[in-house]
Amino acid sequence: MKIYKDLLRLKASDKTGQRHISVKRNIYESYLQHWHDYFEIEIVTQGTGMHYYNGTAYTLGKGDVYLLTPVDFHEIKADTSIEIINISFDNVWLSEDMRSILYASNFHKMRKTEEKEYRQFIAATELLRQECEEDGPCIGQLLEYLLSRFIPLNQHRSSHEGKKEYVSGIMKAVEYMEQHFRERITLEMLSRMSGYHPTYFSKMFYRVTGENYIERLISLRINYAKMLLKKDVSVSEACFASGFGSLSNFVAVFKKRCKMSPSAYRNSEKDRG
């Protein structure tokens, strides 16, 4: 059994500062599981390996493109050196409509592109790199073009037109939850920072994200606990490190969400490894 240690979280302050955006081409042998407090788009340009995305293994090769939000975990184990174009950025570059779509989290964040779409990704990425170097006016538009490739057309059409008055406040709450889900969070805290009455906040949170705030909070905590259990951390340590205040509540919620107990999940991952 391993002693609990926080999963590595890279921060925007480790990059280029408060208003962060970066486009780089990197070569990796492998890199360990981690997460970020910013967004990333990664495009594989050569090499093969395995990509462990939120605990699920995927084969990785040229043309694979994936999106990482501040609550996604990933790890790469390369067969040989693997080259990846990495676009990392803060949400300040995004429109409220795009932020609300991304935080709804009900779309697939990984793509295996055909040659034509792959070339489109590469061309847009090169334009974005040039805009960043020149601090040009089209950074946000190019980012949203790249992000739009992940989002189904019907979701674009049903984005939050006519809802501008509450999207901004709800996004503040979602972003706070993603940064602080391991801490004590209450409805009163979230509604206050959003500027709404608690009842109205709950209604609007569901309307923007498609789930209620407590379900979102539980999902964040359970996903983090699963990552720890995969690393052979004890059930009790995974419970409290993930933000649950009660071991019995953690076990009950985990069983309901994952259809097995935390200890069974931990043992199954050990056997798989």
C-alpha positions in Angstrom: 0.0 0.0 0.0 1.3 3.4 -0.9 1.1 6.5 1.4 -1.1 9.2 0.0 0.5 11.9 -2.0 -1.3 14.6 -4.0 -1.5 13.8 -7.7 0.8 16.2 -9.6 -1.1 19.3 -10.7 0.6 21.7 -13.1 -0.4 25.3 -12.7 -0.6 28.2 -15.1 1.8 30.1 -13.0 4.4 27.4 -13.8 4.0 28.4 -17.5 3.8 32.0 -18.7 2.0 33.9 -16.1 -1.5 35.1 -15.3 -2.9 35.3 -18.8 -1.5 32.0 -20.0 -1.3 30.6 -23.5 1.4 28.5 -25.1 1.9 26.5 -28.3 4.8 24.1 -28.3 6.1 21.0 -30.1 7.5 18.5 -27.6 9.1 15.1 -27.7 8.4 12.6 -24.9 9.5 9.2 -24.0 6.7 9.0 -21.4 5.2 11.2 -18.8 3.6 10.4 -15.4 0.0 10.9 -14.5 -0.9 14.5 -13.8 -3.6 17.2 -14.2 -3.6 21.0 -14.7 -5.5 24.1 -13.6 -5.7 25.1 -17.2 -6.9 23.6 -20.5 -4.8 21.7 -23.1 -5.3 20.5 -26.6 -2.6 18.0 -27.7 -2.0 16.7 -31.2 0.1 13.6 -31.8 2.4 14.1 -34.9 4.5 11.0 -34.7 5.2 8.0 -32.6 3.0 5.5 -30.8 2.1 4.6 -27.2 -0.6 4.2 -24.6 -2.6 7.2 -23.3 -4.2 6.8 -19.9 -7.0 9.3 -19.9 -9.0 9.5 -16.6 -7.9 6.0 -15.9 -8.9 4.5 -19.2 -6.2 3.2 -21.6 -6.2 4.3 -25.3 -3.8 3.5 -28.1 -2.0 6.6 -29.3 -0.6 7.5 -32.7 -0.2 10.1 -35.4 -3.5 12.0 -35.9 -4.8 11.5 -32.4 -6.1 14.8 -30.9 -7.5 15.2 -27.4 -8.7 18.0 -25.1 -7.9 18.2 -21.4 -9.9 20.3 -19.0 -8.8 21.2 -15.5 -10.4 18.1 -14.1 -9.0 15.5 -16.5 -6.0 13.3 -15.5 -3.7 11.7 -18.1 -0.4 9.8 -18.5 1.5 8.7 -21.6 3.6 5.5 -21.9 5.4 5.7 -25.3 6.6 2.8 -27.3 9.3 5.0 -28.7 9.8 8.8 -28.7 6.4 10.5 -29.3 6.0 14.0 -30.7 3.1 16.1 -29.6 2.0 19.6 -30.3 0.8 21.0 -27.0 -1.6 24.0 -26.8 -2.2 25.1 -23.2 -4.3 28.0 -22.2 -6.5 29.7 -19.5 -10.2 30.0 -19.8 -9.9 33.8 -20.1 -9.3 33.4 -23.8 -12.7 31.8 -24.3 -16.2 33.2 -24.8 -18.8 32.5 -22.2 -20.7 30.3 -24.7 -17.6 28.2 -25.2 -16.9 28.0 -21.5 -20.4 26.9 -20.7 -20.2 24.1 -23.4 -16.9 22.9 -22.2 -18.0 22.8 -18.5 -21.2 20.8 -19.5 -18.7 17.9 -20.1 -21.2 15.8 -22.2 -19.1 15.4 -25.3 -16.2 13.2 -26.3 -12.8 14.8 -25.8 -10.7 12.5 -27.9 -10.5 12.3 -31.7 -8.8 10.0 -34.2 -8.6 12.2 -37.2 -8.4 11.4 -40.9 -5.7 13.0 -43.0 -7.7 16.0 -44.1 -8.9 16.9 -40.6 -5.4 16.3 -39.2 -4.0 18.8 -41.7 -6.7 21.3 -40.6 -5.7 20.9 -37.0 -2.0 21.4 -37.9 -2.7 24.5 -40.1 -4.9 26.1 -37.4 -2.3 25.3 -34.7 0.4 27.0 -36.8 -1.7 30.1 -37.2 -2.4 30.1 -33.5 1.4 29.8 -32.7 2.1 32.9 -34.9 -0.7 34.9 -33.3 0.6 34.1 -29.9 4.2 35.2 -30.9 2.8 38.4 -32.3 0.2 38.9 -29.5 -2.3 39.1 -32.4 -6.1 39.8 -32.3 -7.3 36.3 -33.4 -6.0 34.1 -30.5 -9.4 33.6 -29.1 -11.1 32.9 -32.4 -8.4 30.3 -33.4 -8.7 28.6 -30.0 -12.5 28.4 -30.4 -12.1 27.0 -33.9 -9.9 24.2 -32.6 -12.2 23.5 -29.7 -15.3 23.4 -32.0 -13.8 20.3 -33.7 -14.6 18.4 -30.5 -18.2 19.6 -30.1 -21.2 18.1 -31.9 -23.0 20.5 -34.2 -26.3 20.2 -32.3 -24.6 21.3 -29.1 -23.4 24.5 -30.9 -26.9 25.2 -32.0 -28.3 24.7 -28.5 -25.7 26.9 -26.7 -26.9 29.4 -24.2 -28.4 32.1 -26.4 -30.6 34.4 -24.4 -29.0 33.1 -21.1 -26.2 35.6 -20.8 -27.5 37.0 -17.6 -26.7 34.0 -15.6 -24.0 32.0 -17.5 -21.2 34.2 -16.1 -22.2 33.7 -12.4 -22.6 29.9 -12.8 -19.2 29.6 -14.5 -17.6 31.3 -11.5 -19.1 28.6 -9.3 -18.0 25.7 -11.7 -14.5 27.0 -11.9 -14.3 27.4 -8.1 -15.5 23.8 -7.7 -12.9 22.5 -10.1 -10.1 24.2 -8.2 -11.3 23.5 -4.6 -13.5 20.3 -4.8 -11.3 18.6 -2.1 -12.2 21.4 0.4 -15.5 22.0 2.1 -18.0 23.5 -0.3 -21.6 24.5 0.4 -24.5 25.7 -1.6 -24.4 29.0 0.2 -20.8 29.6 -0.8 -21.4 28.9 -4.4 -24.6 30.9 -4.7 -22.9 33.9 -2.9 -20.0 33.9 -5.3 -22.4 33.6 -8.2 -24.5 36.5 -7.0 -27.7 34.5 -6.8 -30.2 33.3 -4.2 -29.4 29.6 -3.4 -32.7 28.3 -4.9 -32.2 30.3 -8.1 -28.5 29.2 -8.2 -29.5 25.5 -8.1 -32.0 26.0 -10.9 -29.6 27.9 -13.1 -26.7 25.6 -12.4 -28.7 22.7 -13.8 -29.8 24.7 -16.8 -26.3 25.7 -17.7 -24.4 22.4 -17.0 -27.1 19.7 -17.3 -26.5 18.4 -13.7 -27.1 19.7 -10.2 -24.2 21.2 -8.3 -24.0 18.4 -5.8 -23.8 15.7 -8.5 -21.0 17.8 -10.2 -19.1 18.0 -6.9 -19.5 14.3 -6.2 -18.2 13.4 -9.7 -15.1 15.5 -9.2 -14.4 13.9 -5.8 -15.1 10.3 -7.0 -12.9 10.7 -10.1 -10.0 12.0 -7.9 -10.5 9.1 -5.5 -10.4 6.6 -8.3 -7.1 8.0 -9.5 -5.7 7.6 -6.0 -7.1 4.0 -5.6 -5.4 3.1 -8.9 -2.1 4.1 -7.2 -2.8 1.7 -4.4 -3.6 4.4 -1.8 -5.7 3.2 1.1 -9.5 3.6 0.9 -9.6 5.9 4.0 -6.8 8.1 2.6 -8.5 8.3 -0.8 -11.7 9.2 0.9 -10.5 12.2 2.9 -8.0 13.4 0.3 -10.8 13.6 -2.2 -12.9 15.9 -0.1 -15.4 13.4 1.6 -15.9 14.1 5.2 -17.1 10.6 6.2 -15.7 7.2 5.2 -19.2 5.5 5.4 -20.6 8.2 3.0 -17.7 7.8 0.7 -18.2 4.0 0.5 -21.9 4.3 -0.1 -21.5 7.0 -2.8 -18.7 5.1 -4.5 -20.7 1.9 -4.6 -23.7 3.7 -6.1 -21.5 5.4 -8.8 -19.1 2.7 -9.6 -21.1 -0.5 -8.9 -18.5 -1.8 -6.5 -16.9 -0.8 -3.2 -13.7 1.3 -3.1 -11.7 -1.6 -1.8 -12.9 -3.9 -4.6 -12.1 -1.2 -7.2 -8.6 -0.8 -5.7 -8.0 -4.6 -5.8 -9.3 -4.9 -9.4 -6.8 -2.2 -10.5 -4.0 -3.9 -8.6 -4.8 -7.2 -10.4 -5.0 -5.4 -13.8 -1.6 -3.8 -13.2 
